[in-house]
Amino acid sequence: MALALKEVYHEDFLFAFGQRVQSVYPSFDVQAFVASIVDESWEALALKGRTRRISTRLGQYLPPHYESALDVLIEIADDCIGFPYLFFPDFVAVHGQAEEHWERSMSALELFTQKSSSEFAIRPFLLRDSKRVLNRMMAWAEHPNEHVRRLASEGCRPRLPWAESLPMFKEDPAPVLAILELLKQDPSVYVRKSVANNLNDISKDHPEVVLAVSKRWQGEHPHTDWIIRHGCRTLIKSAHPDALTLFGYAQDAALTVHASLTIHPNVLSIGEACEIQYELSIRPVDEAYIRVEYAIDFIKANGKANRKSFLLANRIVAGGARLSASRVHNWSDLTTRRHYPGAHRIVLLVNGRKVAESRIVLHQRDD
């Protein structure tokens, strides 16, 4: 079984890091630093809690003056690269928000994002003074380093996973869109993915705004076309009619002349798997761009249903085409989804329209 992400922080890692700090700041007490972190509550801390504890304790064992402490971290930054060193930018978020430190903190986040990522650490600064930080992010959007350009987009995502939300951008995404305009043809796929994810975030609160931007951007550049297609994925999955039209999906309600959906077995226990088979025939018209999905109305703990869809096919087909395929669906619990006993409805969707349905009955597993 793979180790949890939080396990990147362990005593050996902390001792090695402490010794690296001590090599440039001899008075750093490595033993006391590690002991202050790994106490009786350490094991229960999640990843973000561990990151925050490290950055907080660093403030106690580095020089008391913030900018002097920052100098120490900057001196060893080239040897501290990768995901585990998210506590470098977090140190800035915890200790560097005072007005007199603002410029130095921005420069540090620009540097540290090139070693790990400052996408989480920039958000408290945005919440304090979004206009000032956005001005800096506009400059970052034209930085020669792709990691800094990505920070300009990723840091202002309204709904960045694992991070504080940015309610002002949920309400008015215009300032964010000004940054994305600068990045819509970025040569880096790393940056383009962030721009698309930002658009997708915005689409959940302002679908019409994202569709208007997508219509305006469409056809400007292959990179931009990829961004808007990926950025509208939630709108496409939810069968928003304007999104489907924008990307050329057939909107004929009578597109299919036959469709069936069979599940075997249709009675099973949590942890088991079933085979989902579908068949459908397209009306004999001109070729059509179709998206075939199956969606499951998962029963939740409160008895209500929550739908999640799974892509089966996304392609152009000829008129009169017959499509059939099968997919194994596993009903094991995941970190992102737990299963509960009951009747689960499964529907076959073509371009967002239901064309067939079936049901399975899920039982509690007998251990």
Contacts in CASP RR format, 6 or more apart in sequence:
PFRMAT RR
TARGET T0000
AUTHOR 0000-0000-0000
METHOD contacts of the structure
MODEL  1
MALALKEVYHEDFLFAFGQRVQSVYPSFDVQAFVASIVDESWEALALKGR
TRRISTRLGQYLPPHYESALDVLIEIADDCIGFPYLFFPDFVAVHGQAEE
HWERSMSALELFTQKSSSEFAIRPFLLRDSKRVLNRMMAWAEHPNEHVRR
LASEGCRPRLPWAESLPMFKEDPAPVLAILELLKQDPSVYVRKSVANNLN
DISKDHPEVVLAVSKRWQGEHPHTDWIIRHGCRTLIKSAHPDALTLFGYA
QDAALTVHASLTIHPNVLSIGEACEIQYELSIRPVDEAYIRVEYAIDFIK
ANGKANRKSFLLANRIVAGGARLSASRVHNWSDLTTRRHYPGAHRIVLLV
NGRKVAESRIVLHQRDD
4 47 0 8 1.000
5 47 0 8 1.000
6 45 0 8 1.000
6 46 0 8 1.000
6 47 0 8 1.000
6 50 0 8 1.000
8 83 0 8 1.000
8 84 0 8 1.000
9 50 0 8 1.000
9 51 0 8 1.000
9 54 0 8 1.000
9 84 0 8 1.000
11 34 0 8 1.000
11 38 0 8 1.000
13 84 0 8 1.000
14 33 0 8 1.000
14 34 0 8 1.000
14 37 0 8 1.000
14 38 0 8 1.000
14 54 0 8 1.000
15 30 0 8 1.000
15 34 0 8 1.000
17 80 0 8 1.000
18 28 0 8 1.000
18 30 0 8 1.000
18 33 0 8 1.000
18 34 0 8 1.000
19 30 0 8 1.000
20 76 0 8 1.000
20 79 0 8 1.000
20 80 0 8 1.000
21 28 0 8 1.000
21 30 0 8 1.000
21 62 0 8 1.000
21 72 0 8 1.000
21 76 0 8 1.000
22 28 0 8 1.000
22 30 0 8 1.000
23 76 0 8 1.000
24 72 0 8 1.000
24 75 0 8 1.000
24 76 0 8 1.000
25 62 0 8 1.000
25 63 0 8 1.000
25 72 0 8 1.000
28 61 0 8 1.000
28 62 0 8 1.000
28 72 0 8 1.000
29 61 0 8 1.000
32 61 0 8 1.000
33 57 0 8 1.000
33 58 0 8 1.000
33 61 0 8 1.000
36 57 0 8 1.000
36 60 0 8 1.000
36 61 0 8 1.000
37 53 0 8 1.000
37 54 0 8 1.000
37 57 0 8 1.000
42 50 0 8 1.000
42 53 0 8 1.000
45 53 0 8 1.000
48 162 0 8 1.000
51 86 0 8 1.000
51 87 0 8 1.000
51 90 0 8 1.000
52 87 0 8 1.000
52 90 0 8 1.000
52 94 0 8 1.000
54 87 0 8 1.000
54 90 0 8 1.000
55 87 0 8 1.000
55 88 0 8 1.000
55 90 0 8 1.000
55 91 0 8 1.000
55 93 0 8 1.000
55 94 0 8 1.000
55 95 0 8 1.000
56 94 0 8 1.000
58 69 0 8 1.000
58 73 0 8 1.000
58 87 0 8 1.000
58 91 0 8 1.000
59 69 0 8 1.000
59 91 0 8 1.000
59 94 0 8 1.000
59 95 0 8 1.000
62 68 0 8 1.000
62 69 0 8 1.000
62 72 0 8 1.000
62 73 0 8 1.000
63 69 0 8 1.000
63 71 0 8 1.000
63 72 0 8 1.000
66 95 0 8 1.000
66 96 0 8 1.000
66 98 0 8 1.000
66 101 0 8 1.000
66 104 0 8 1.000
67 101 0 8 1.000
67 104 0 8 1.000
69 91 0 8 1.000
69 95 0 8 1.000
70 91 0 8 1.000
70 92 0 8 1.000
70 104 0 8 1.000
70 108 0 8 1.000
73 80 0 8 1.000
73 88 0 8 1.000
73 91 0 8 1.000
73 108 0 8 1.000
74 108 0 8 1.000
74 111 0 8 1.000
77 88 0 8 1.000
77 111 0 8 1.000
77 112 0 8 1.000
77 115 0 8 1.000
78 115 0 8 1.000
80 88 0 8 1.000
80 115 0 8 1.000
80 116 0 8 1.000
81 115 0 8 1.000
81 116 0 8 1.000
82 115 0 8 1.000
82 116 0 8 1.000
83 116 0 8 1.000
83 117 0 8 1.000
84 116 0 8 1.000
85 112 0 8 1.000
85 115 0 8 1.000
85 116 0 8 1.000
86 116 0 8 1.000
86 117 0 8 1.000
86 120 0 8 1.000
88 112 0 8 1.000
88 115 0 8 1.000
88 116 0 8 1.000
89 108 0 8 1.000
89 109 0 8 1.000
89 112 0 8 1.000
89 113 0 8 1.000
89 116 0 8 1.000
89 117 0 8 1.000
89 118 0 8 1.000
89 120 0 8 1.000
89 121 0 8 1.000
89 122 0 8 1.000
90 120 0 8 1.000
90 121 0 8 1.000
92 105 0 8 1.000
92 108 0 8 1.000
92 109 0 8 1.000
92 112 0 8 1.000
92 118 0 8 1.000
92 121 0 8 1.000
93 120 0 8 1.000
93 121 0 8 1.000
93 122 0 8 1.000
93 123 0 8 1.000
93 124 0 8 1.000
93 125 0 8 1.000
96 104 0 8 1.000
96 105 0 8 1.000
97 105 0 8 1.000
97 124 0 8 1.000
97 125 0 8 1.000
97 128 0 8 1.000
102 125 0 8 1.000
102 132 0 8 1.000
105 125 0 8 1.000
106 125 0 8 1.000
106 133 0 8 1.000
106 136 0 8 1.000
109 118 0 8 1.000
109 121 0 8 1.000
109 122 0 8 1.000
109 151 0 8 1.000
110 118 0 8 1.000
110 140 0 8 1.000
110 143 0 8 1.000
110 148 0 8 1.000
110 151 0 8 1.000
112 118 0 8 1.000
112 121 0 8 1.000
113 119 0 8 1.000
113 147 0 8 1.000
113 148 0 8 1.000
113 150 0 8 1.000
113 151 0 8 1.000
114 145 0 8 1.000
114 147 0 8 1.000
114 148 0 8 1.000
117 147 0 8 1.000
117 151 0 8 1.000
117 154 0 8 1.000
118 151 0 8 1.000
118 155 0 8 1.000
119 150 0 8 1.000
119 151 0 8 1.000
119 154 0 8 1.000
119 155 0 8 1.000
119 157 0 8 1.000
119 160 0 8 1.000
119 163 0 8 1.000
120 160 0 8 1.000
120 162 0 8 1.000
120 163 0 8 1.000
120 164 0 8 1.000
122 133 0 8 1.000
122 137 0 8 1.000
122 151 0 8 1.000
122 155 0 8 1.000
122 156 0 8 1.000
123 155 0 8 1.000
123 160 0 8 1.000
123 163 0 8 1.000
123 164 0 8 1.000
123 166 0 8 1.000
124 164 0 8 1.000
125 133 0 8 1.000
126 133 0 8 1.000
126 134 0 8 1.000
126 155 0 8 1.000
126 156 0 8 1.000
126 166 0 8 1.000
127 164 0 8 1.000
127 166 0 8 1.000
130 166 0 8 1.000
130 168 0 8 1.000
130 169 0 8 1.000
130 175 0 8 1.000
131 175 0 8 1.000
134 156 0 8 1.000
134 175 0 8 1.000
134 178 0 8 1.000
134 179 0 8 1.000
137 151 0 8 1.000
137 152 0 8 1.000
137 155 0 8 1.000
137 156 0 8 1.000
137 179 0 8 1.000
138 152 0 8 1.000
138 178 0 8 1.000
138 179 0 8 1.000
138 182 0 8 1.000
140 148 0 8 1.000
140 149 0 8 1.000
140 151 0 8 1.000
140 152 0 8 1.000
141 149 0 8 1.000
141 152 0 8 1.000
141 153 0 8 1.000
141 179 0 8 1.000
141 182 0 8 1.000
141 183 0 8 1.000
142 149 0 8 1.000
142 182 0 8 1.000
143 149 0 8 1.000
143 152 0 8 1.000
146 186 0 8 1.000
146 188 0 8 1.000
146 190 0 8 1.000
146 191 0 8 1.000
147 190 0 8 1.000
149 183 0 8 1.000
149 186 0 8 1.000
149 188 0 8 1.000
149 191 0 8 1.000
150 188 0 8 1.000
150 190 0 8 1.000
150 191 0 8 1.000
150 194 0 8 1.000
152 179 0 8 1.000
152 182 0 8 1.000
152 183 0 8 1.000
153 179 0 8 1.000
153 180 0 8 1.000
153 183 0 8 1.000
153 191 0 8 1.000
153 194 0 8 1.000
153 195 0 8 1.000
153 198 0 8 1.000
154 160 0 8 1.000
154 194 0 8 1.000
154 197 0 8 1.000
154 198 0 8 1.000
156 166 0 8 1.000
156 169 0 8 1.000
156 175 0 8 1.000
156 176 0 8 1.000
156 179 0 8 1.000
156 198 0 8 1.000
157 163 0 8 1.000
157 166 0 8 1.000
157 176 0 8 1.000
157 194 0 8 1.000
157 197 0 8 1.000
157 198 0 8 1.000
157 201 0 8 1.000
158 165 0 8 1.000
158 166 0 8 1.000
158 169 0 8 1.000
158 170 0 8 1.000
158 173 0 8 1.000
158 176 0 8 1.000
158 198 0 8 1.000
158 201 0 8 1.000
158 202 0 8 1.000
158 205 0 8 1.000
159 165 0 8 1.000
159 170 0 8 1.000
159 201 0 8 1.000
159 204 0 8 1.000
160 166 0 8 1.000
160 201 0 8 1.000
169 175 0 8 1.000
169 176 0 8 1.000
169 202 0 8 1.000
170 205 0 8 1.000
171 205 0 8 1.000
173 202 0 8 1.000
173 205 0 8 1.000
173 206 0 8 1.000
173 209 0 8 1.000
176 198 0 8 1.000
176 202 0 8 1.000
177 202 0 8 1.000
177 209 0 8 1.000
177 213 0 8 1.000
180 195 0 8 1.000
180 198 0 8 1.000
180 199 0 8 1.000
180 213 0 8 1.000
183 191 0 8 1.000
183 192 0 8 1.000
183 194 0 8 1.000
183 195 0 8 1.000
184 195 0 8 1.000
184 217 0 8 1.000
184 220 0 8 1.000
184 221 0 8 1.000
184 223 0 8 1.000
184 224 0 8 1.000
184 227 0 8 1.000
185 220 0 8 1.000
185 221 0 8 1.000
185 223 0 8 1.000
185 224 0 8 1.000
186 192 0 8 1.000
186 195 0 8 1.000
186 223 0 8 1.000
187 223 0 8 1.000
192 223 0 8 1.000
192 226 0 8 1.000
192 227 0 8 1.000
193 230 0 8 1.000
195 227 0 8 1.000
196 226 0 8 1.000
196 227 0 8 1.000
196 228 0 8 1.000
196 230 0 8 1.000
196 231 0 8 1.000
197 230 0 8 1.000
197 231 0 8 1.000
199 210 0 8 1.000
199 213 0 8 1.000
199 214 0 8 1.000
199 227 0 8 1.000
199 228 0 8 1.000
199 230 0 8 1.000
199 231 0 8 1.000
199 232 0 8 1.000
200 230 0 8 1.000
200 231 0 8 1.000
200 232 0 8 1.000
200 233 0 8 1.000
200 234 0 8 1.000
202 209 0 8 1.000
202 210 0 8 1.000
203 210 0 8 1.000
203 211 0 8 1.000
203 231 0 8 1.000
203 232 0 8 1.000
203 234 0 8 1.000
203 235 0 8 1.000
204 234 0 8 1.000
207 235 0 8 1.000
207 240 0 8 1.000
207 243 0 8 1.000
208 242 0 8 1.000
210 231 0 8 1.000
210 232 0 8 1.000
210 235 0 8 1.000
211 232 0 8 1.000
211 235 0 8 1.000
211 240 0 8 1.000
211 242 0 8 1.000
211 243 0 8 1.000
211 246 0 8 1.000
213 228 0 8 1.000
214 228 0 8 1.000
214 231 0 8 1.000
214 232 0 8 1.000
214 246 0 8 1.000
215 246 0 8 1.000
217 224 0 8 1.000
217 225 0 8 1.000
217 227 0 8 1.000
217 228 0 8 1.000
218 224 0 8 1.000
218 225 0 8 1.000
218 228 0 8 1.000
218 246 0 8 1.000
219 225 0 8 1.000
229 247 0 8 1.000
232 243 0 8 1.000
232 246 0 8 1.000
232 247 0 8 1.000
235 242 0 8 1.000
235 243 0 8 1.000
236 243 0 8 1.000
236 244 0 8 1.000
236 247 0 8 1.000
236 249 0 8 1.000
236 291 0 8 1.000
237 293 0 8 1.000
237 309 0 8 1.000
239 349 0 8 1.000
239 351 0 8 1.000
239 352 0 8 1.000
239 353 0 8 1.000
241 251 0 8 1.000
244 251 0 8 1.000
244 351 0 8 1.000
244 352 0 8 1.000
245 251 0 8 1.000
247 289 0 8 1.000
248 289 0 8 1.000
249 289 0 8 1.000
249 290 0 8 1.000
249 291 0 8 1.000
249 351 0 8 1.000
250 288 0 8 1.000
250 289 0 8 1.000
250 290 0 8 1.000
250 351 0 8 1.000
251 351 0 8 1.000
252 283 0 8 1.000
252 285 0 8 1.000
252 288 0 8 1.000
253 353 0 8 1.000
254 283 0 8 1.000
255 282 0 8 1.000
255 283 0 8 1.000
255 285 0 8 1.000
255 288 0 8 1.000
255 290 0 8 1.000
255 350 0 8 1.000
255 351 0 8 1.000
255 353 0 8 1.000
256 280 0 8 1.000
256 281 0 8 1.000
256 282 0 8 1.000
256 283 0 8 1.000
256 350 0 8 1.000
256 355 0 8 1.000
257 281 0 8 1.000
257 282 0 8 1.000
257 283 0 8 1.000
258 279 0 8 1.000
258 280 0 8 1.000
258 281 0 8 1.000
259 278 0 8 1.000
259 279 0 8 1.000
259 280 0 8 1.000
259 281 0 8 1.000
259 348 0 8 1.000
259 350 0 8 1.000
259 355 0 8 1.000
259 356 0 8 1.000
260 278 0 8 1.000
260 279 0 8 1.000
260 280 0 8 1.000
260 356 0 8 1.000
261 276 0 8 1.000
261 277 0 8 1.000
261 278 0 8 1.000
261 294 0 8 1.000
261 346 0 8 1.000
261 347 0 8 1.000
261 348 0 8 1.000
261 356 0 8 1.000
261 357 0 8 1.000
261 358 0 8 1.000
262 276 0 8 1.000
262 277 0 8 1.000
262 278 0 8 1.000
262 358 0 8 1.000
263 274 0 8 1.000
263 275 0 8 1.000
263 276 0 8 1.000
263 277 0 8 1.000
263 346 0 8 1.000
263 358 0 8 1.000
263 359 0 8 1.000
263 360 0 8 1.000
264 274 0 8 1.000
264 275 0 8 1.000
264 277 0 8 1.000
265 274 0 8 1.000
265 360 0 8 1.000
266 274 0 8 1.000
266 358 0 8 1.000
266 359 0 8 1.000
266 360 0 8 1.000
266 361 0 8 1.000
267 360 0 8 1.000
267 361 0 8 1.000
267 363 0 8 1.000
268 274 0 8 1.000
268 331 0 8 1.000
268 360 0 8 1.000
268 361 0 8 1.000
268 362 0 8 1.000
268 363 0 8 1.000
269 331 0 8 1.000
269 362 0 8 1.000
269 363 0 8 1.000
269 364 0 8 1.000
269 365 0 8 1.000
269 366 0 8 1.000
270 331 0 8 1.000
270 332 0 8 1.000
270 333 0 8 1.000
270 339 0 8 1.000
270 340 0 8 1.000
270 341 0 8 1.000
270 362 0 8 1.000
270 363 0 8 1.000
270 364 0 8 1.000
270 365 0 8 1.000
271 330 0 8 1.000
271 331 0 8 1.000
271 332 0 8 1.000
271 333 0 8 1.000
271 339 0 8 1.000
271 365 0 8 1.000
272 331 0 8 1.000
273 328 0 8 1.000
273 329 0 8 1.000
273 330 0 8 1.000
273 331 0 8 1.000
273 332 0 8 1.000
274 328 0 8 1.000
274 329 0 8 1.000
274 331 0 8 1.000
274 360 0 8 1.000
275 326 0 8 1.000
275 327 0 8 1.000
275 328 0 8 1.000
275 329 0 8 1.000
276 294 0 8 1.000
276 326 0 8 1.000
276 327 0 8 1.000
276 328 0 8 1.000
276 329 0 8 1.000
276 346 0 8 1.000
277 324 0 8 1.000
277 325 0 8 1.000
277 326 0 8 1.000
278 292 0 8 1.000
278 294 0 8 1.000
278 312 0 8 1.000
278 323 0 8 1.000
278 324 0 8 1.000
278 325 0 8 1.000
278 326 0 8 1.000
278 348 0 8 1.000
278 356 0 8 1.000
279 322 0 8 1.000
279 323 0 8 1.000
279 324 0 8 1.000
280 292 0 8 1.000
280 322 0 8 1.000
280 323 0 8 1.000
280 324 0 8 1.000
280 348 0 8 1.000
280 350 0 8 1.000
280 355 0 8 1.000
280 356 0 8 1.000
281 320 0 8 1.000
281 321 0 8 1.000
281 322 0 8 1.000
281 323 0 8 1.000
282 288 0 8 1.000
282 290 0 8 1.000
282 317 0 8 1.000
282 318 0 8 1.000
282 319 0 8 1.000
282 320 0 8 1.000
282 321 0 8 1.000
282 322 0 8 1.000
282 323 0 8 1.000
283 319 0 8 1.000
283 320 0 8 1.000
284 319 0 8 1.000
284 320 0 8 1.000
285 319 0 8 1.000
285 320 0 8 1.000
286 319 0 8 1.000
287 316 0 8 1.000
287 317 0 8 1.000
287 318 0 8 1.000
287 319 0 8 1.000
288 316 0 8 1.000
288 317 0 8 1.000
288 319 0 8 1.000
289 315 0 8 1.000
289 316 0 8 1.000
290 313 0 8 1.000
290 314 0 8 1.000
290 315 0 8 1.000
290 316 0 8 1.000
290 317 0 8 1.000
290 350 0 8 1.000
290 351 0 8 1.000
291 311 0 8 1.000
291 313 0 8 1.000
291 314 0 8 1.000
291 349 0 8 1.000
291 350 0 8 1.000
291 351 0 8 1.000
291 352 0 8 1.000
292 311 0 8 1.000
292 312 0 8 1.000
292 313 0 8 1.000
292 314 0 8 1.000
292 323 0 8 1.000
292 348 0 8 1.000
292 349 0 8 1.000
292 350 0 8 1.000
293 309 0 8 1.000
293 310 0 8 1.000
293 311 0 8 1.000
293 312 0 8 1.000
293 348 0 8 1.000
293 349 0 8 1.000
293 352 0 8 1.000
294 309 0 8 1.000
294 310 0 8 1.000
294 312 0 8 1.000
294 327 0 8 1.000
294 346 0 8 1.000
294 347 0 8 1.000
294 348 0 8 1.000
294 349 0 8 1.000
295 307 0 8 1.000
295 308 0 8 1.000
295 309 0 8 1.000
295 310 0 8 1.000
295 346 0 8 1.000
295 347 0 8 1.000
295 349 0 8 1.000
296 307 0 8 1.000
296 308 0 8 1.000
296 309 0 8 1.000
296 310 0 8 1.000
296 329 0 8 1.000
296 344 0 8 1.000
296 345 0 8 1.000
296 346 0 8 1.000
297 305 0 8 1.000
297 306 0 8 1.000
297 307 0 8 1.000
297 344 0 8 1.000
297 345 0 8 1.000
297 346 0 8 1.000
297 347 0 8 1.000
298 305 0 8 1.000
298 306 0 8 1.000
298 307 0 8 1.000
298 308 0 8 1.000
298 337 0 8 1.000
298 339 0 8 1.000
298 340 0 8 1.000
298 344 0 8 1.000
299 305 0 8 1.000
299 340 0 8 1.000
299 341 0 8 1.000
299 342 0 8 1.000
299 343 0 8 1.000
299 344 0 8 1.000
299 362 0 8 1.000
300 306 0 8 1.000
300 340 0 8 1.000
301 338 0 8 1.000
301 340 0 8 1.000
303 340 0 8 1.000
305 345 0 8 1.000
308 337 0 8 1.000
309 349 0 8 1.000
310 327 0 8 1.000
310 329 0 8 1.000
312 325 0 8 1.000
312 327 0 8 1.000
313 323 0 8 1.000
313 325 0 8 1.000
317 323 0 8 1.000
331 339 0 8 1.000
331 362 0 8 1.000
332 339 0 8 1.000
333 339 0 8 1.000
339 362 0 8 1.000
340 362 0 8 1.000
341 362 0 8 1.000
341 363 0 8 1.000
341 364 0 8 1.000
342 361 0 8 1.000
342 362 0 8 1.000
342 363 0 8 1.000
343 359 0 8 1.000
343 360 0 8 1.000
343 361 0 8 1.000
343 362 0 8 1.000
344 359 0 8 1.000
344 360 0 8 1.000
344 361 0 8 1.000
344 362 0 8 1.000
345 357 0 8 1.000
345 358 0 8 1.000
345 359 0 8 1.000
346 357 0 8 1.000
346 358 0 8 1.000
346 359 0 8 1.000
346 360 0 8 1.000
347 354 0 8 1.000
347 356 0 8 1.000
347 357 0 8 1.000
348 354 0 8 1.000
348 355 0 8 1.000
348 356 0 8 1.000
348 357 0 8 1.000
349 355 0 8 1.000
END
